[in-house]
Amino acid sequence: MKIKGIVSVIATGTAIVTTAFAQTKITIKGSDTLGAKLVPQLKADYLKAHSGLDIEILAQGSSHAFSNLLAGTADIGMSSRKVKQSEADKFNASGKKLVEHVAAWDMIAVIVNEKNPVKKLSLAQIEGIFTGSIIDWSEVGGKAGKISIYTRNTSSGTYKSFAQLAMSKKDYASNSQKMEGNQPICTEVSKNVNGIGYVGLAYAKGSDYKTVKVDGVSAKPSKVSEYPLARKLYYYTVGEPSSEVAAFLKYATSSEAANAIVEQTGFVPTPVANASIKSSAAK
């Protein structure tokens, strides 16, 4: 982030304080799950009150969050998974402290074509499909037809999270087709009656595809504490953030305006998830 000048403008008689940082830029890189929809909407809302700020977003996958933070080419890293120990070790070896910030909660939705009669799958069945031991829809209550598997690519945090949460960390089937993002998976499943894939909750609704229940639980925000494929999404910084990076992260992770955008985008605001977890634990 480069700062060449600071101009503060206070609107008299209002509660709005607009701060313009001349030629200031925040670079955010990493997860497609966060970077394709949510963060651009947060950016648009945040810039309403920060007109002199430039926010660059590059969503290529969670692994890129850590490589760019380590190289100093990003101020904020977006990740749909926790940092791996091997990645954290690189920061430690460089004398850098990686700091984690919870962005929101997500629920990885398993999607099938709208014409597929299958409405629910168990975790065991999902594991079998995505590892390749179940190859035909007739094996899980559907019409006979070879299952086509669509996954995220290997740089994706969702790719790794799904393997951990749904596949007991086993390898994906060799014939699975790797996609660059959530939307391409939706597109392929929409076109293929025998297709199956997984996407972030923000992409779970479509006219030509549908979500299936997992172990009897729907991918709905109200079910976040029960859904087997729920997870946290993260922002990472090198050290505690300061200046405009700190201000943006405070807005993005704790403000009512940001929580509203998180919900509208299709993710689960952290306060909602925490309340659901607390309620479930009290039962």
N, C-alpha and C positions, 0 to 999 in steps of 0.2 A: 504494500500500500504506500503510495507516494502522496505527500501533502505539500503543496506549495503556498497555500494561503488559507485563512479561515475567516469566514464572514458570518456573523450571527445576526438574525433578524427576528425581533420579537413583535408579534402582533398585539398592539395595545388593546386591552379590553377583552381579549380572548384567552383561552387556555392553550392555544397552539403556539409552540415555539419551533420555528423553522431555522435549521442550521445548514448553511451551505458551505461545503468544503471545496474550494476551488481546485480543480484538477486533481481530485481525490479519487482513488480507485480501490475497490475491494475485489479480489479475485477468489471465486469459489469453484472448486473442482471436485469431481468424484461421482457419486451415485446417480444413476439415471432415475431410480425410483423417487429420489428427492428432487433432482435437478430438472426433470422434464416438465413437471407441473407445479409442485408446491413452491419451491424456492423462487421461480420466476414470478409467481403471484405475490409472494412476500416482498420481493424486490419492488414490484410495481406499487404496492401499497406504501412501502417504506419511503420510496423516492418522492412521494407526494409532499413529504415534509422535509426532504433533504435534496433539494433540486440541484445542488452542485456536486452531487456524488455520482460516481459511475460504478456499477456493480456488474462484473463479468461472470457469467455462469458457463461452465463447460462440464457436461454430464456424459462421461465415458465409462462409468463403472466405479465401484467402491475402491478397488485396488489403486486407482489413479489418485484418490484422495491422499493416500499415504506417500506415494512416490513423489507427488507434487509438493506436499508439505515438507518432506525431507529435503527436496531440491530447492526449496524457497520460492517456488513458482505459484504458490497458492497461499492465501491468508486463512481460508477456511476450507476444510475437507468435508465432503458429504459422504456418509457411509451408511449402507443399509445392514451392516453387521458390525460387531465389535472388532476392534483392531486385533490382528493375530499377534501372538507372542513374538513370532519371527520379525514382524514389522516393528513392534515396539522395541525390540532389541536393537534395531538399526538406529532408532532415535536415541536410545540410551548410549549407544556406542559413540554417537556424534555429540554427546553432551546436551541433547535437547529433550525437553519434557513435553510429552504429548498429553494434552488436556481434552477430556471428553465432555460433551454437552448433549443432553437428550433433546432431539428435535421433535419427536412425536412417537406415537405407536402405530404400527402397521399390522395388518393381518394378511398373510399370503393366501390369496384366493385361488383355488383350483378351478379352472374353467374348462368347459366342454362345449361343443357345438349345440346350438339351440334345438336342433332336431334329434339330438341324442337323448334317449329315454332315461338314461342314468341320472338320478337326482342326488345320490349320496354314495360316498365311498368311505371305507375305514382307512385308518392310517396304514394298516398292513396291506390293503389293496393298493393304495397310492404308492407305497414303497415297491410293491411288486411290479406295478406298471412302469415306474420311472427307472427301475433297475433292470427291467427287461425280462423278469420271470413270468409276468402276466403279459401276453401279447395280443389277446383278442378280447373284444368287448363282451362277448358271450360269457367270459369267465367271471365277470363282475355284474351280471344281470342285464347286460345290454344286448343289442342285436349283433349277430355275427359280423365281424369286420376287424381287420388288423388295426391295432391302435397306432396312431401317429403321435409321437411325443415331441413337444416343443419346449425348450428350456432357454434360460438366459445364457450368455456366454461366460467363459471362465473368469473374466475380470469382474464379473458382477457379484456384489455382496448377496443379492437375492439367490443367486446360483448356489452359493455356499451355505446360506441360511436354510434354504429348502433341503439341501442334502443332510444338514444336521437335524432339522426338526422333523422331516418326513421320511428320511431314508436311512436313518441310523448311521449316517456318514458314509454310506456305501457309494460305489461308483454309479454314475448314470449309465443307462443302456447305451451300447455302442451306436445304435441307430437313431439316437435322439438328435434332434435338429436344433442347433444353437442360434438364438436370435440376439440382435443387438440391444433390444429394449423391450419394455412392457407392451407397447403398442404393436410391434411386429408379431408378438405372440398372439395378441387379440385378433389381428388380421388373419393369421394363418388358421387359427381355430375356427374363425367365422366362415372360412372358405371350405374347411375340411370336416365333414360329418363325423369322421373317425378321429379327429384331433383332440388333444388334451394338452393343457399347459398350466402355468401358474403366473400370477401377476400380483402386484401390490393392490391394496384395497381400493385405491383411487381409480383403478382400471377395471374393477370387478363388474361394472354394469355395461352391457352392450345389447344391441338389438339382435345380433346373430349368434351370440354365445351366452352362456349362463354359468353361474357358480354352482358347485355341488357342496352339500354338507359334508363335513369331515368329522367322522366319529359322532354323527348326529347333531353337530353344531354348525350353524350358519356363520358365514363371515360377515357379521354385523357388529358395529361399534359397541352395542349394548352387551355383546357376548365376548368381549375382548379377554376377560379373565378366564373364560372356559375354552376358547378356541385353541386347538392344539398348535396352530401355525402362526400364533401371534408373536410379535417381536418389537424391539425398540429400533428406532432410527436415530442416527447420530450426526452431530457436527464435531469436528476435531480441530484443534488449534495447536500450534507450537507455543507452549507456555500459556499463561493466563492472558487473554486478549486485552488490548488497550485501545484507547481512542475510538475511532469510528467502527472498528471491528467489534469491539466490546459492546458498543451501543446497538449495533445491528443484531448481534447474538442475543442480547437481553430482550430486544423487541421480539425476535423470532421464536424464542423459547418460553417467554413468560407473559407477554402482553395479551390482553383480551382480544385485541384486533388480530393478532397472529393466530391465536387459538381458534378464532372464528374462521379464518382462512384455512387452517389445518382441517377443520371439520368440513367446510364447504368443498375442499379438494377431494375429500374421501378418506382421510386418515383419522386417527383418533388423538385428540389433544391429550397431553400428558396428565392434566388434572382429571379428565374423564376416565382415563385408564386407571389411574391410582385409586379413584373412588370405586371403580368396578372391582378392582382387586381387593380393596379393603372390605367391601360389601360381601364378596364371595368368601373371604377368609372368616368373616363373622358368622356365617351360616353354620 
